[in-house]
Amino acid sequence: MRGVDIPFSTPAHSATTFKANVGIGSPPTFYTLIVDTGSANTWVSARGSQHPFKPTETSKESKRSVSIRYGTGSFRGKLWYDRVTIGSLVIENQGIGVAEDAFGFEDGVDGILGLGLAELTKEFLIKESDNDELEVIPTIIDNLVEQGKIKQRMFSISFDRMSATLRRKDYKGEFRGVLTLGGTDPSRYTGEIIYVPIPQNKPSSKHWGFEQTITYGSRKETGIEILKNGIGVIDSGSSVVHLTPGSFDAYRHATHADFDCISKLLSLPPNEKTNLKSLFFEIGGRSFEIAPEEQVWPQELNDVAGGPAEDSYLSYIELRSNNGVGISLINGFTWLQHFYIVLDVDNKRIGFATATLPLACLEPARPGED
């Protein structure tokens, strides 16, 4: 079913932190929120007094407090309920966090648009007593269906591919993507969408997780095994691919790369760049190939990675901790940019297809616009 498209974007100096303009209240104040499938809570006011939350007649403060720690930041504040505007869609009585304290977010970011599974939300509510029963906060996807704004608890996500965008004659220092709420958009992918289930009865089942096997050099038995039957998590809020130490070391040895202690990425010696081979991700019985050049971080953006302009980095980093979630890797933006991803809440499954449309031709919504 065709969904409602919400364009979003990121400037090149941010490279992989994609943001959407989201209105809160009536009349709405528009906030710049990171589009994040790795978390479920939506919240605002990371910039505090520089861009404060403005209560209106639709704003209702609850007694609940919320506290979340991310990989590179944290948020603590109060739970409110308010009208939320995203593109042409208006959601009533949406639970949102309002920051009293936030750390680790870049300038110009006001918070998070949480697109994770709702089960995650109650884990970050603070209990008022030992007997306090915490409840799930319905996500924007839940409320859009409940209020009849979309017909399916499903959304799709697709991105500009960095390498293709950097080669465009009309490149203006920005990467773009599209969030499609309530369905899919057949114009943004080629071939059939394959669906895989979220593994249940595991710590990772509250996340957009799926089983995958990774080999280097060949999809056949001659390939070097990087990961076998591991669980990865779809995380649009993460910039690169995070591999557990064992998989990270296997990939480092296979590519003959060196660990760069500044960027935390793998650095390719000049004589090894031409020897780089494809990575193959086996998902749901289908093999997806990441070509050698697509594993390399664009040299034009080495300043974002924190390294010299002449170096070549691989877009893979070591996963220091899975926080008890039981995951083997985080499939971040540099992996997601190759795919059209469908996230199906009701059926607890994830769909994959090859993304084809050059999304840079779409204009992202501006504050106050549909």
N, C-alpha and C positions, 0 to 999 in steps of 0.2 A: 504494500500500500504506500502511496506517495505521502511523504511527510511534509512538515513545514521547515523550510531552510532558514538557518540563522548563520550568516557569515561571521567569521572572526578572523583575527590577524595578530601578527607580532612584528615589530621592527627588527631588522637584521642584527642590531646590537644586542637584542635579547635572544634572537635566533630560535629558541625552542619553547618559550613561555607564551603560549597562545592565549589571547584574551578576548572577551566579549563584553559588550556594553549592556548592563542589566539595570533596569529601573526598580527602585524600591519606594513604596508609598504612593500617595495620591494628593497632589500631583507628584509624579515620580522624580526622585533624584537619581541620576544615572551614575553607576559605579563601574569601574574597569576591573573585571573579575577573571582570574585564571580558569580556563576550561579544564576541569580535572576529573578524569574517570577513576583516578586512584583514591578519591575520597568522596564521601556522600554528603557532608555538611556544607551548606551554602552560608557564607558569612561576609560581612562588609566592615569597613572602617579600619583597615590595616594602617592607613595613614593618619589615623586619629584626628587631631584638631585641624590638620591640613585639608581633610575632606571628610568631615564628620557625618555620622548617621543623622538624618533629619526626620524625626517622628512627624507623622501627619495624622489625619482623622482615621486612617486605616491601620495605624500602628498600635499593637497591643504587646506590652511587656509581660513576660511570664516570670515566675519565681526561679526558674531553672538557670543554672550556670553551665557553661560549656568550656572544655579545655581540650585542645588538640595539639599534638606534636607531629610535625612533618619531618622529612629527611633533612631539610635545611632551614626550617623555621618552626614557629609555634604561634598559637592563638589562644586567648582566654577572654571570655566575655559572657554576656547574657543572651538567653534565647528570647527572641521576639517573634511575633506573627504579624505578617504584613502583606500588602498587595505587591506582586512581583511582575514586572513587564520585561519580556524577552522577545525581541522582534515584534511580530504582530500578535503575540499571545500574552494574555493577562491572567495571572494566577492569583486567586484570593486566598487569604489566610495561610500563607506559606510560612513554615518555620524557618527562621534565619538566625544566625548568630550576629551579635553586634560586639565588636572587639572593645575590650577595655585595655587590652595589652596585646601587641603582636610584634613578632621579631622575625627577621630573615627574609623579608619581601622587598623586591626592588622598588625603586621610585616609580610612581605612576600606577602601582597595583593596589587595589582597594580590598582585595580578598579573594575568595574562592567560589566558583560555581561548581558545586559538588554533583557529580554524575555517577557516583558509585551506587552500590546496592544499599537499600534502606536499612538493612540489618546492622550496618556499620554505625549508624547515627547514634544509637543509644549507648555505644561503648564510650562515647566522649562526653556524655552528660555526667555531671557531678552529683553524687548522692547526697541528700540532705540528712539522712540518717541510715543506720544499718537496715532498717525495715523499708526503706524507700524503694518502690518498684518503678524502675525506669521503663519507658515506652519508646518504641521506634518513632522517629520524626519522618513523616512522609516526605519523599523527595519531590523535586519539581515534576519529574516524570509521573510519579504516583498521583499528584494533585491535578495535573493536566488531564489525565484520564478520568479521574473521579469527577472533575468539573465539566467533562464533555468537550474539552478543547482539542484533544487528539483521541484517536480511537484505540490505539495500542500502546501498551507500556513497552515501548521500543524506541530506540534512537540510533542514528548512524553518524559516523564521523569520518571525515576525509581531509587531507592536508595537501598543500603545495609540496612538491618534492624539491628539496633545496637545490640539488644539482641542476635541475631543469630550470628553475626560476632564476638562478644566477646567470644562466646563459641567455635569458630573454632580452631582446633589445629594449623592451619597455620596463625592465627591472628598475624599481625605485626604492630599493632598500627595505622591502617588506615581503614577508611570507604570509600566505592566507590559507584558510580552511573553511569548511562548512559543517555545521552541526544540523542534522536533519531530525526533527522531533516527530515521533509518532509513526515512523515508517522508513522507507528507503527512497533513493533517487537513482533509477536505472541509468541515468545519463552520466553518473560518476564512476561507474565500474564496468569492466568487461568480463565476459564469461559468467559462469554460475557461482552464486554464493554458496559456500559450504558452511555448514553449522556444526559446531562441536559443543558438547555439554560442559557446564561448570562442574568439576568433580565435587560431589556432595560428601557430607560426613567427614570433612577435613577442615583444619583451621583456615585454609585458604578459600573455603566455600562462600565466605562473605564478600569476596572480591571478584572482579572480572577475570577469573583465572581459567586456564585451559592447559591441557597436556600437549607437550611438544618434544621433539627430538631434533638435535642440531648436529650436523656433520659438516666438515670442512673439506673442500677440494672435490668431492663427488658425493652424489646421493646414494651411490652403490656401496658395497662392502669395503671398497678400497678407500673410502673417505675416512678422515680422522674424526673420531667421535668426540664432540664437545660436550654434549648433554644427551642423556638417554631417558626418555619418559619423564621429563621434569615438568613442573607446573610453573607457568609464567603468568604474569598479571599485566593486563592492559592498563597502561598508566600514561595518559596524555599530559599529566603534570610533571612527568619526568623527562629530562632532555635526551638522555642516551639509553643504551641497553646496559642493564646491570646483571652481571653473571656472578654466581657463587664462586668462591676462591678456586675450587677444583676446575670448574669450567673456564674460568678466566685464565688460569695457568695453561690449560690445554690449548686455548685459543692463542695465547701469547707464544707458546712454543711452536705451534703450527705456522704462525705468520712470521716467526723470527723477529718479533717486535721487542722493543725495550720499554720498560715501565718509566713513565715520566712523572716524577714526584711532585711537580708543580701543578700540572693539569689533571693528574690522576688517570690520564688516558694512556693508551699504548702508542708509542712513537715508532714509526717505521724507518729503518735506515734507508738512505736513498737507493741502494742497490737491491733492496727487497720489495720496493713498491711495485715493480713490474712482475714480480713473482707471486703477488697476492692472488688467491683463488677464491672461488665463490663459496658462500655459506648456503646450506640447504636446511630449511625448517620444515620438518614433517609434521603436518597438522591435519588431523582427521583423515588420514590416508592419502593426503595430497602433499606434494612437495612444492614449496615456494623458494625461489632462488633469490638471494641477495648478491648481486654481481660485485666483483672486486672493487670497482670505483665507487660503489654505493656504500661500502663499509668505511670509506675514508671521509673524515671530517673535512668540509670545504676549506681549502687553505685561505680563501678570501675572508674567512671568519675565524682565523686562528687567534685574533685578539680576544674574541669571546671565550675561546677555550683557555686562554691564558698562556699561550706559547708563542715562540718566534714565528714570523711570517713564513719562513722557508721550510719549517718542519711539516711532516705528514703524520697526522694522528688517526687512529681508528676510533670509531664511535661506540666503544665498549669499555665498561668500567667495572671494577670489582664491587660486588654486593657485600657490604661489610656486615649487615645484619638483616635477617628477615623478620625480626620482631615477633618470633613465635608463630608467624603465619604459615610457615611450611612451604615457602615458594623457592624455586630454583633460579628464577631470573625475573627482571622487570622489563617488559617490552615498552620502552619509552619512545619518544617522538621520532628519533632517527630510524627506528624500525617501523613505526606506525605509518610514516609518510609513504611507504610503498604499498599500502593496502587501503581498501575500503572496508571499514569495520562496522558490523551491525551488532548492537548490544540489546538483547531480548530479555527483559525482566521477567515476564510471565512464564516463559519456557526455560529460564535459567540456561541460556545458551549464547554463544558468540558466533557471528558469521564473518567469513573472510572472502574477499574477492580482490582482484587486482585493480587498483585505482588508475584511471586513465585521463580524466578531464584536467586540463591545466586551470586550476582554480584561481589563478591570478587574474583571470578575466572578470571575476565577480567583485563587486564593491561591498566591503563590510559595512554593516549598519553603524551609523553614527549616533551619539547620544541624542535622544529625543526623537529618533526616526524609527520607522518600522523596518 
